[in-house]
Amino acid sequence: MVGKSIAKFSPLGFSAYKTPPLILKSEMAIKSPVPATWKIKPVFFLRDGKAGASIDLTGNISVYGGGEVTGPLLRNGQTIKLWNTDSGAYGADGGSRLYQTHPWVMGVRENGTAFGIIFDSSWKAELTTNSDKIKYRSEGALFNVYVIDRQSPQEVLKGLAQLTGTIDLPPLWALGYHQCRFSYASEDKVRTIANTFRQKDIPCDVIWMDIDYMEGYRVFTFNKKNFPDPANLNKDLHTKGFKAIYMIDPGVKVDTGYAVYKSGSANDVWVKQPDGREYHGKVWPGDCVFPDFTMPRARTWWANLYKDFMGTGIDGIWNDMNEPAINDNHFSTDLRLGTMPYNTPHRGGDKLPAGTHLLYHNAYGRFMVEASRKGILAANPQKRPFVLTRANLLGGQRFAATWTGDNLADPKFMKLSVPMSLTLGLSGQPFSGPDIGGFLENTSGELWAQWIGFGNLLPFARGHACAGTNDKEPWAFGPAIERTSRIALERRYRLLPYMYTLFQQAHKTGIPVMLPVFFDDVKDPKLRNEEQAFLLGERLLVIPSFAKNPALPKGIWENLKLIDGEEDDEYQAKLLIKGGSIIPAGKVVQNTTQPSLKPLTLYVCLDKKNQASGTLYWDAGEGWGFKEGKYSLLNFGAKTVNNKVQVKLISKVGGYNMTSVTSNVKVVVVKDGKTYEATGDAVKGISVNLL
């Protein structure tokens, strides 16, 4: 036993020099033997040098997890291939092989108790999840297995967080709306996009730069013609309340006149072929070399590249193509690799052994974002880093947020984005979302409107479009869809105080921001496979406009209206507040540099006892002051006396000054489809008359 109800199983013959533990945040000390009554036990096997483990299950088990997967939320009867792959439109191996590797399964029993299983291996593998057996087959050496067995799925996810860590608290701006395209091809185009958001009063916080900002796709450079003055561009964006995120891929162009290539060669950081020559693979710039991120000096070298780059005023980094994706058409006997050959050596160092690409491929993206985050933090030590990654390994949420890769502008992919994001959350990554509108192919106004109508409420909200496809900005489909987009994004910005509170809870506990509806009642079998509707935290229920006969939790749920006109817009997701809840909301702002909490609105929905409670976490939204007590965690309570709802600040933790916020609070009680309002000082108490 290595933790409360957490068991570690290590097979005879296991060696960390053959399967280094790359998933856990830190090594877990052994506390006691596994008790004889422990039921979830792996059986290890080794066949032709390839290790695996199987676990027999009893009872009616609902299986979840696997990380970034296509298909249903309920994973009974599913098989996935764990080999990070550039999988446009999720086409590799029929959608069973995507960009990330999460060797993790969670099972929920009929009585609501649950267990979780980590297969602590980065080797190429296959994971099959049935109700009676979990089977993990790798193409490498023996590995450890960790089993968490607790009283609820929520407690299991907390155990997963104990083992693999949690996200750090992101900057508040990262929770706003993001706009991207492959690519906004010039500084003038970027300014036009930014100005249009502001002219049309459509909230947005971030503009993204895809690869065409570079000089010939050379990473850490700027196109002299179309992006001649990035520092001034970023300054202009900041003046308008935007942040700027730029893409950095791992492939470095082979060019003896290119400073990054020369520096990497001088420091001997490149991946090499078995014969010792540089490994070259074709990516956007043509022939490229790749940092061997298993080497400490390569990670340090890579991190140091960010200082001058971030010095131009860049706010965040997008690490893409980091499976790594390579377009040389290398083949094995059963699949197109799309990456380095299996036998490509990695040199390792420190506690990492030398090993082949078959071992380290699934960890390559994780090593990259770890180095990127370190460099970004060193460049801007007073700011919270933001990194988005396409490839990752279980536990990599400690270093980067993610999105669900190159999806397709099709209703099927729109609907799939809900279970995909839910499953990522159930696998330790709470900060994710799809390319809203669909990345590949053209998007119709109808599809965009449906997608933005619920995508606005996913943890990560970014609109994106591939080169050669139609414009996919919120105003691109005419005035009616522009209005739909504005309402949707205004709803998100009103809910940012609530969402920020959920992110703080995810940072502390590992509980996802976005939850499956069965979390409301883990014993209700009708909710176990619901994948259209979802929970935002435990207190809001989101029903997308596309949902047909969703299975919904029982109890008191009231419609929550945030924006005038939303109830008449057919594309907006229905938003319900749970009985017993107090939801903190801000005002509509155009970006997070504007003050959101003046006034603070508390939406109250009473339970059967005519009571409610809720929490607001708030801090400066940037920087590390919250780690020194400069935050406020406010707990509100409501009770009903003589047809009057008394709402009051019950407790406050932290040293962040909220006096001006709590002294002028608007309370909206939602009851039986009607609303009742009052304004006052939350410390003294606010009385709302229900008559």
N, C-alpha and C positions, 0 to 999 in steps of 0.2 A: 504494500500500500504506500502511495506517495502523496496522498492528500485525502481529504474527506470524501469517502466513497469513490476514490480514484485508484484503480489498480494498474500496475505495470507488469506486463508479461514479456519476458525476454527468452528467446529460444536458445537451447544449447548450441553453442558454436557461434553465437552472434558476435560480431566485431564492429566497433565503431569506425574502424579503418576501412571496412568494406561498405558499410551503410552509415555514413555519418548522420547524426540526428540534426536535421535542419529545420524541423517544424516547431519544436517547443521553444518558448521564450528563453528558458534556462533549464539546466538539469534539475530534476526533481529528486530530492533526497528520499531514500527508502526509510519508511517509518515503522513498518511491521509487516509480517507475512500476510498474504491474502487469506482471509478466513475460509474455512472449509465450506461454509454456507454460500459462498460467492457463486453465482450461477452463470454469468456471461464470461466464458473462457474460450480463448482461441486455440485451435489445433494448428500447429505449424507444419509445413511440409517443404521439402527441397527435392526438386526433380530436375535432373540435368543441369544442376547449378543454378536453377531459378527458384527463388523462394516464394512462398505464399502462406496464407492463413485463412482458415474458415471458422465460422462461429455458428453453431446450431442454435436456433431459437425455438421457443415453445410458446403457444398461445397465439392470439390474434394480434399481430404486431403491425403497426403502421410505420413505414420506413421513410425517412427523409434524409436530406443531405447530399453530399457529392459535390457541393460547390457550384461552379459554373457549369450548368447542364441544360440541355434542351429537354422537352417532354414535360411530363406532369410534375406537379408538386409532390404528390405521393409516389415514392420511388419503388414500390413493390413491383418486382418483375422487370427491373431495368438493369442494363449493363452499359457502362461507360468505359472509354479508353483514356487513360491518364498519360497523355503525351501532348504537351502544349503545342498548339498548331494554329497557324494563320488560317482560319476557317470562314472565309467569306460566305455570307448567307447560311452559315452553320452547315456547310456542305460536306465536310470531311467525315468519312465513315458514317454517312446517314445521320449526322448530327450528334453522334456519340463521342466525338472528340473535339474539344474546344480549346480555348486559349490558356486555361488555368488548370491546376491540379490540386484537388482537395480530397485526399484519401480519408474521408470522414463520413460516418453514418450515424444518424440518430434514430432510435426506435422508440415508439410510444405504445405502451400497453393499453388494454381496454380500460383499466382502472385509472389511467392518467399518469402512472409512474413511467419513467423513461430511462433510457441508457444511451450513451454515445461511445463510439469506437474510433480511435485514431490509429491508422496504419502508418507508423513513423518511417516513411520511406519516400525518396524522390525518384527511385528507379521507374522506368517505363513500366506501366502496369495496366491491369484491367480490374474493374470493380463491379461485382454483380450483387444486387440487393433483392432478396426474396423475403417473404414473410417468415419462412422457416430456416433460412440460411443466408449468411453474409459471406461472400467469398472474394478474397483479394489475391490476385496472382501477379507477381512482379517478374521482371526479366533480369533480376539481379540477386544480390546476396540477402541473407537473413536480416530481419528488422524487428524492432520492438513494437508492441501493441499496447495502447492505453485504453482502458475501459472505465467510463464514468457511469455509475448506477445510482440514480437519485429519485426523489419523490415527484418530480415534474420536469417537463422539457425546459422550463425556464431555469431550473437549478442545474440541469445538464449543460445548458449554454454558459452558465456561470463557471462551471467546471472546465469547459472548453477554453474559456477566457483565462482561467488560472494557468492552464497549460501553454496556450499559444499567445497570450497577451491580447490587448484590446487596441483599438484605434486611439491615437492621441486626439485631444479635443481640436477639431479643425477651426480655422478662422471663420468668423461669422459669414464673411463674404462668400465662402465656398458653398454655403447653403442657399445662396441666391440662384437666379436663373443664369445659365451659361449659353452663349451663342457661338457656334463653330461652323466652319465649312472647309472642305478640302478643295481649294484653299481660297481665302481672301487674298488676292494676288498682289495687292499693293497697299502701301500706307494710306493712299487716298480712299481705297475701297473700305479699309478698316474704319477710317474716320466717318465715311458715309454710313456704314452700318451703325456705328455708335451714335451718330447724330440723329439717325432715324428713330432709334429707340427713345431718345430723349424728346424729339419733336412730337412723337405719337403717344408719349406718356405710357409706354409699355415697360414695366420693370425689368431690369437686367443688371447683373453685376460683373459679368466676365465676357471678354472677347478672346477667342482662341486663334492662334497662328499655327496652321498646319505647315507641311514641309516646304512649301514654295517661298517662304520668307528667307530660306537659306540661299547661299551662293552655291549653285550646282549641287544642292542636297548635302553639302558638307555641314555636319553638325557643329554647333557653336560658332557659326558664321551668319552674316546677313547679306542678302542680295543687294548689291550696291546700287542697282537701278531702281528696284521697286520698294526696297526697305533701306534707303540710304541713311536714315537717322532714327534708329529704333529708340534711342533714349528720349528724343523729343516726342515720338509717337506715344510711348508709354506715359510720358508726362501729360500729354494731352488727354489720354484716356483717363488718367487719374483725376485730372481736373473735372472731368465729366462724371466722376463717380464709378468708373470702370476699373477692373483689374485686368491684367494681360497674362495669358498663359501661352507658352511656346513649346513646340514639340522637339524632343531630342530622341533620336533612335540610337541603337548600339553600334550599327555599322558605320565605320570610319573609312572614307574614300582613300584608296591607295593612290597617293599623289605626293611625290617627294617635295613638292613646293608648298604643301599644306601643313600648317603649324601643328595641328592636332596629330596628324599621322607621324610627323617627324618626332614630336615629343613622345608619343606612345612607343615608337620604335626605339628611341634612345633609352626609354625606361623598361624596355623588354616586357611589355604587358599584353601582347597579342596572343590569341589562341594560335597554336601551331599544329601542323600535321604530324602524323607519327614519325615522319623522317626528319622533323625539326624545322622544316620550312614554315613560313607564315601560312596560315590557312586563309584562303581568299574565297569569298562568296559574293554573289551578285545581289545587290539590293538597289534602292533608288539611285545612288550615285554611280552605279556600275560595280567594278571590283571593290570589295570592302574587306577590311580586317575587323576583328572583333576583340574587345578587351576580354581577357580571361578573368572574370570576376571572382573566381575561386581564389585568386592570389590576393593577399592583403595589399600588396603594393599597387596592384591594378585598381582596386577599389579606392585607395587613397589618391592615386593619380586622377581617376575619373572624378572624384569629389572635388578636387582642386580646380578642375576646369570650369566649375560653376561660378567662381568668384567674380571674374570680369563679366561673364555673361549676365548674371543676376544684377551686376552693377549698372546695367542699362535701365533698370527699373522694372524688370520682369518680376511678376508676382508668384507664378506657379509654373510647374513643369509637367509635361505630358511625355512619358516614356512609352513609346509605341514600338511595334515590330520586334519586341524583345522576347519572343519565344526561344531562340531568335528565329525570325522568318528569313529564309534565304531562297533565292529563286533559281538555283542551279540545276533543279530537276534530278537530284540524287535519288536513287531508288533502292529500296530493300526488296526482299522477296514478296512482301505483302502490301506495301503501301508506299506512296510517295512521301518522302521525309519532309521536304520543304524546309530543311534545316541542315546542320552539320551531320556528317556521317557518324554512326554510332561509335566508331572506334577513335574519333577525334579525342586526343588527350587533353585533360585539364590538369594544371600543375599543382593546384591547392597551396597550402601553406598555413602556418600557425596550427590550428587544430583540425584543419581540413586536409584529408589525404588526397594524394593525386588519384585521379579516376577518369573514366571515359565519359564521353558525352551522353551515353546511355544512362549513366548515373546522374549527371549534373544538368542535363537539359531542362528538366522540369523546375529546377531551382535557378536557372539563369536569370529570368526576369526578376525574381526576388532579390538576388544578389545585386542586380543593377539598381533597383529602386532603393535598396538599402544604402548603396553608395551615393546615389543621387540625393536622397534626403539628407545624408550627412553633409554633403557639399553645400546644399541650399541653406541648411541651418548655419553652417560656418560663414556663409556669405551674408546672411541676414539673421544674426543671432537673436535679435529682439522680436522676430516675427515667427509665427507658426508656419512651418513648411506645408505646402500643398503639392502633392505629386499624384498624378493619375497614371495607372499602368494598365496595359492590356494583358500581359502575362504575369502569373504569380503562382505561389505555392501556399498551401494551408499555413496560416500564421503570418503571411505577408501583409495582412491588414495593418500590422504595426508600422508599415512604411508607406503605404499608398492606398488611395481610393481606387475604384475600378469602374468600368462600364462593361456592358455585355457584348462588346465587339461589333463587328461589321454586319449588322442586321439588314433586313430588306424592307422596303416600303410596301408592306402587304399586311392586311388585317391579321393574318396568322401570326406574324412576328410581333405585331402590336399586342395581341392577347398573350403571347408567350412571354412578353417582358415582365408580366406580373409574377408567374411562378419562378422565373429565372432570378429576379431580384429577391424574392422571398427565400429561395434556396440559398443564395449567397449569404443572406442574413443568418440563416440557420446553420451556416458553415463558418461563422466567425467574422464575416465581412459585412458590416452594416451600411457602408457608404458606397452604394452602387445604384445604377440605373441604366436604361437603354439610350441609344440615340433616338430621341423623340422625333417622330415623323418617318423614321427609317433612313438608313445611310445609303444603301444601294438602290438604284432605280428611282424613277420619278414618284413624287408623292402627290396625291390629290388633296384638294381642300377638305373634303369629307374625312379622309384618313388623318390628316394633320389635326383637325378639330377634335376628333375622337381621342387621339393620342395625347394632345396637350391637355385635354379635359381631365385626365387622371395622372398623366406623367408629371404634371405640375406638383403632385403630392408624393412622388417617389423621393427617396433620400438624395439622390443626385439627379438634377434636372438640367439636361443639355440638349438643345436642338443641334442637329448635325446633318451634313449632306455630302455625298461623294462628288468628285469631279465629273462633269458631264451630265449631272442631274439638274432638275429645275431648282429654283430658289426655294428655300425652306425656312425663311424667317417668318416671324409671327404675322407680318403684314403682306406676305407674298401671295395670298390666296383671295384677296379682295376684302372690302370693308366688313362684311358679315363675319368672316373667319377671323379677321383682325380683332373684332370686338370679342369673339370667343376667346382668343388668345390673351387679350388684355384682362378679361375677367378671371381666366384661369390663373394667370401669374399674379394678379392682385390677391387672389385667394391664398396663394403660396406665401406671399410677403406678409399678409396679415397673420399667418400661422407661424412665422419664423420664431417668435418667442417660444412657442410650444415645441417646434422642431428642434430648436437649439437646446432646450431642456432634455429632449430625447437623446440628442447626440452626447450630451454630458453624461446621461445615464449609461449610454452604450460605452463611453470611455471608462466609466467607473466599473461597470458590471459585465459587459459583453452582451447584454440583452439588445437585440436588434432594434432599429428605429421602425422598420416595417415588419409587421408580424402576420402570420397566417391567422385566419379567423378562429381556428380551433384553439388558439391560445386563450380565447375568452372562456371556453369551457372544454378542457382537455378530455372530459369523459363523454362528450356528445359525439357519437360516431358519425352523425350527419355532417359534421364540420370538417372531418379529417382530410377530405380531398377537395375542399373548396379552394379554387385558384383563380377566380375572377375578382371577387371582393377581397379586401385585405384591411388589416388594422394599421393605423398610424399611431404607434404607441398602444397603450391598452385602452385608450379612452375615446378614440375616433375611429369610425368605420367608414371606409371608402368603397363605394360601389360604382365602378366605371360605367359609362353610358352603354358600352357594348355588352354588359353582363346580362345573361339570360337565366332567369330563375336561380340566382345564387343561393347557396345555403347560408343562412344568416344566424348569428347567435341570438338566443332568447333574451328576454328582459326588457328594460326600458331603454329605448334608443329614440332620440328626438332629432329632427332635421335641424342642421346648423346652417344658418344663412350668414354669410360674411360680406358679400358684395351686392349692391343693388343690381338687379337684372339677372343674377345667376340662376334664379329659379325658372326663368323663361328661356334659358339657353339649353337646348336639348343635348349639347355635347358635354356639359359639365358633369363630373362625377357627383353622385349624391353623397353628401357628407353628413354622418349621424354622430351625435354625441351620446355617450353612454350615461345611463342613470348613475348618480353618485359622483359625477365628475365636475371639476372646475378647469376650464381650458383658458390659459393665458393667450391673448392675441394683441397684436400691435395695430398701428394704423397702416394704411397703404403708403408705402414709400417707393421711390424709383430705384433705389439701391441702398445697400446697408450702411453707407456713410451718413445717411440721413437718420435722425432720431426716430426710432420706431415706437417707443413706449410712452409717448406723450400725446394722447392718453393711453394707458394700459386698459384693455378691456378684459373682463373676466366673464366668460360664458359659463353659466351654471345650469346643470341638469340634475334634478333631485332624484334620489333613489326611493325605494318603497318606504323608508323611514323619514323621507323628506329632508335628507341631509346630503352633503356633497363635500368633496375635498379635492385639492389640486396643488400642483407645485410649479414654480417658475424658477429656472436657473438663469442668471444673467451675469455678465462681466463686461470687460472692455471690448470683447469681440476679436481681439488681436493681442499678441504678446503673451507673456508668461506670468503676469501678475496673479492670475488665478491660483497658481501653485503656491503663492505666498499669502493666500487668504483674501486677495482682492477679487472677490466674487460675492454674489448674494444668492442664497437658496431660500426662497420664500415659500412657506406653506400656508395655504388658505383653507378656511373651513366655512361651511354654510349649514345653517339649521333653520327650521321653520317654527315660528311662534306666532299663533293667532293670525294666520294668513299673511305673515310677513317673513320674508327670507332674510335672515341676518348673515351677512358675509363679512368676514374679518380675517386680517392677517394673524395667523396663529403663532407662527414662529419665524425667525430669520437667523440664518447662519452665514457667516462671512462678513468681510469688511468693506464690500463695495457699496458705495452710497446710493441708496434707492429712495431716499426720503421724498424727493420731488416726484417720483413715480407713484409711490404708494399713497401720497396725500391727495391725489386726484385720479381716482379709478372709476371707470364706468363698469357697472355690473348689468349683465343681460341674463335674466332667468328664462330658460326655455322650458315650457310646461304645456303639455297637451296641445302642441302645435301653435301656441301663442307665446309672445315674448313680453316680458315686464322689465323695465329699466329703472335705474337710479344711479346717481353719481355721488361720490364722497371720499372720505379718508379711510383707507382700508385698515389703518392702525386703530382708529376709533370705532370702526364698524360701519357698514353700509346697509341700510334697511330697504328692501324692495317689497312694495305692496302688491300682493297678488289679486286684490279685489279691484 
